Amino acid sequence: QVQLVESGGGLVQPGGSLRLSCATSGFTFTFNIYVMNWYRQAPGLERELVASITGGGGSTNYADSVKGRFTISRDNAKKMVYLQMNSLKPEDTAVYYCNARLGNSRYWGQGTQVTVSS
């Protein structure tokens, strides 16, 4: 059974930083062939893709709203994915979800709340 468990969310002031972690387990195939993603969903809005990283970590993509502020990374040996978030803004407030994708298969974590407020 695939499990994705996010951690690292919390309350932070504007301009601050947080590092989200996603611990994974139970994949049928080796972890390093899964594309890993971070999504977020703010109240009343649709879930949006924030950042993606390929299996080997050689390619990353970001939503325009977070480019230059967020960095996605992965540690394939530990089966972990991270999202370093800097220069946080109130509009980054959302529940952040870790997602794994391989072909038509999608797996989700339970989410972690990030609140940016003074």
N, C-alpha and C positions, 0 to 999 in steps of 0.2 A: 504494500500500500504506500503510495507516494505521499510524503508529508513535506510541506513547506511551512516553516515557522519564522515569522518576522519578529524583530526586536529592535530597540533603539529609538522608538518614537518618544514624543514628550512635548512639553511646552518650552518654547524658546523665544527670545526677543527678536524683533526684526534686526537683520544683519548678523545674526548668530549662525551657528553651525550644528548639524546633527549628522550622525552616521548610522544608517540603517543596516541591519544584517538580516540575512535569510539563510537559515540552516535547512538543508534538504536531506531527504533519505527515501529509500524505497523505490528508486528508479529501476525500471526493467533493464535499461541499457546504461552504458557507462555515462556518467554525468557530463563529461566534456563534449558530448554531441548535442546536448540540449541548448537551445537558445534561451537565455534567461532575460527576463524583463522586469521592470518596475512600472506599475500603474498607480494611479491615484484617483480618488473620487471625493469631490467636495459635495457638501449638502446641496441637493437640488440639481446637481450636474451629472453628466454621464462620466463613466470611468474613462480615463484617458491614459494613453501610453506616455510614460515619462522618459524611459531610457531602455536600451536593449544592448546585449552583448552576445557575440557569437560564441560557439563552444570553446574555441581555442583562445578566446579573448582578444583576437586580432582586430575585430571590428566592433565599433560602438556607434550607436545613434541616439540622438536626444531630441526631445520636443524643443521647439524654438524658444519656448518660455523658460527653459532651464539651461540652455546652452551657455557654457562658460561659468556656470555656478555649481552644477551637479556633475558628479563623476561616478560611473558605474564600473565595478570591477568584480572579478571572481577568483576564487582559489579552488581549482579543480581537485587538488589533493584533499582538501577539507570539505569539498562539496558545499561551498559557501558562496553567496553573492552579497555584494555590498553596494550601498548608495551613499556616497559622501555628498552632503548638501551644505553649501556655503552661501553666504549672503542671502539668507532666507528672508522671504517677504510674506506679509500677511496672506497674499493670494496663493501661497504654497500650502496653506492649511488644508488638510485632507486626510483621509485614510489611505495609507500607502500599502499596496499589495505586491507581493512577489509572485511571479508567474514563470512557469517553465513550458516550453513549447518544443514539440518534436513532431513534424508532419501535421496531422490533424488532431493530435493529442494536446490537451491543455490542462495544466494543473495550477491551482491557486492556493495561496496561504490565506490565513484568516484576517490579515491586515493589522497595521499598527497606526495609531493616531498621531499625527503631527499637527501641532497648533503653534502658529507664529503670531504672537501678540505681545504688546507692551503692557 
